[in-house]
Amino acid sequence: MSRTTLKDIAEKAGVSVTAVSRALSGYPDISEETRSRILRIACELNYQPNIAARTLVTQKSGVMGLFVLGREKGEGFSHPFSGQVINGFLDELTEEGYDMMVFKANRPPDSTNSSYLDLCRRRMVEGAFLMGLRTDDPWLADLTTSTIPIVTIDMPLAGDMTFSVGCDNLSAVHSAIRHLADLGHRRIGIVNGYKQASVSLERLQGYRNALDDLEIPFDPSLVAEADFTAKGGKKAFLSMIDRSPDMTAVFAASDLMAMGVLEGARERGLTVPDDLSVVGFDNIDMAAMSSPPLTTLDQPRYELGQTAADMLISACNGETPPSRVLLKANLIVRSSTAEPNKRRPAREVVQKAH
C-alpha cells in the first residue's frame, strides 16, 4: 500500500497542496472550517508526516540525542546510577512532546570515526545530552564549536551552545568528611575515581578542602584511585590499608566503589563500622541494603536527568539556560559510620549538605 501524500489529501479536500501543508503545520491563515476538513481527511487516509522532510524545512525534528559513553557493558539503562539519570531525562522529554535517540559509544572513542556532532547532524537531532565524557576525549574541542545545544553531566565545556548539569561536589564531599571528623576520625582515606573524570577532580578537591578546614593534615598515602566499580574500589582500598593500617575511615567517590571497600574490609578481617567507617556517594538503591547499610551522599539522579532535558529544550527554543546547574546532595547517615572503635546504633539521619 502506497504512502499517503499531501497531494492525496489536497485532491480529496479540493484545496492546494500548500493549503494542506499550512493547515497541518498550524498556520493561522487557514480557516477553521478548511483546517478541520483537512485534518479529518488526513486522519481518514492515515496520513503519516515525513519527519525527515519536515526537519529540513523547519530545522525541528522533535528528537533529542542521548550519548552513553562507557567502557563496560551495562553502563546505561541498567546501571544503578546512570539508569536513573536516563529515566529522568526521557520522562521529561516525553512530557514535553520530544522523542529520544540513543547513541552508545565505547571509551575512549576512536578519533578516526564520526564525531558526536557528525552523528547528531546525520540523525537530525535538535540537541544532545552526553553522559560519561572524559577529559581526554578527542572530541571535546569539537563539542565547544557546536551550533546545536549540547548538555553534559559533570563536564563543563566552554562553548556558546554547551551547558552542563551536575552536583555540588565540593560542598557534598565536605559534608561527608566533616561527618567523619565529627565522629572523631583523623585518618580518613579517599578512594577516588580515575583522573580523566572531571567529577573525580572535584571530589578530590572537596576532600582536601575539608581536611584544610578541619585542620587535618593531608597525607598522599591515604589517596587511592579506582574506576567507579566495586572491583576497582576493593583493589584501591586494599592497597591503601596495606600502606596505612592506622586508617580508621574511608570516603569512596561512588557507592559501587564503597561496596568494594566493604568487601575489602571483610577480606582484611575488619568490621564496619567498629574498625572502619565507610561513606559512599550516589545513594544507589543497593546502598541501603548493603551490610552494614551504607552512609552516603544522596545524589538526585532522576532530577539530574530532568534538569538536562529542561536545559536542552530551553536552548532549542532559543532561550539561554545557565551554563552550569549544580544540584545539592544530602548526606544520608546509616550504620557504616561510627566513632573509632565504637559501634553506633543503626539508624538513618538526613543531613543537609552545605
C-alpha angles and dihedrals in degrees: 000000000000122000117259112247134198087254091059091053092045093053094050093044094045094234137108124276088244091057091052092049093049093045092052091046092053100247112168096222091079116086118244091240092054093043092051091050092049093047091049092051092045088054093047091051091046091237115196115192119234100245094193093053093046090050092054090055102039100026085225117113098166088229129114124197126231118198115197106192117188147139097222133058111251095040092129137049094356097045111110092231108027093039092066092046090053091049091054091047094049095044092052092047091050091048089056095046099258130129127218130229116197125216118189119198134171124235129277094030120221109251090209091067129074115299123237090256091050089055091048091052093045092052093038096231116169095221140346141226116209123201124187101024116165129208090242094054108132092217098056094099090048090055092056090062094051119137092198123066115273124189121190131188117233093347116095113202127193103232136119091240100033123101134170140207129196146123128289092256096176093057094040096051090044089058091050094051091044089053091054092045091050088056089056103263118145102162099066120165130197128216100199134185124255118296093243091071115086089212090061092055091050094047092049089050090050089052093051093044090053093049090051093049091047092045093239113146116245112240117191090205088068092061122087131171126221138160106255091265130113091239092051092045092053093049092048092048094049092052090048098047090048092057095036108034090164091068110122102179139031132200112201118199092223136026092239090057089046088056087056090051090053090051092047091050091054089049090055092047094251121144119220119249098002095063101015135021117211131197125185137189129235105033094233115185095263092056091080091047100048121108104279102015107257126249103222148155111263106227110195095234099170092046090051089059093046091050092050090053092048091051093050094048091047092051092046089054091057096260124126113235120195113285090235132017119195120194125201125251121210124216111239109200114207133156100288090086130061142139112297110283093356127101115233118213110259109257139131124235129176115219123185116240111233 
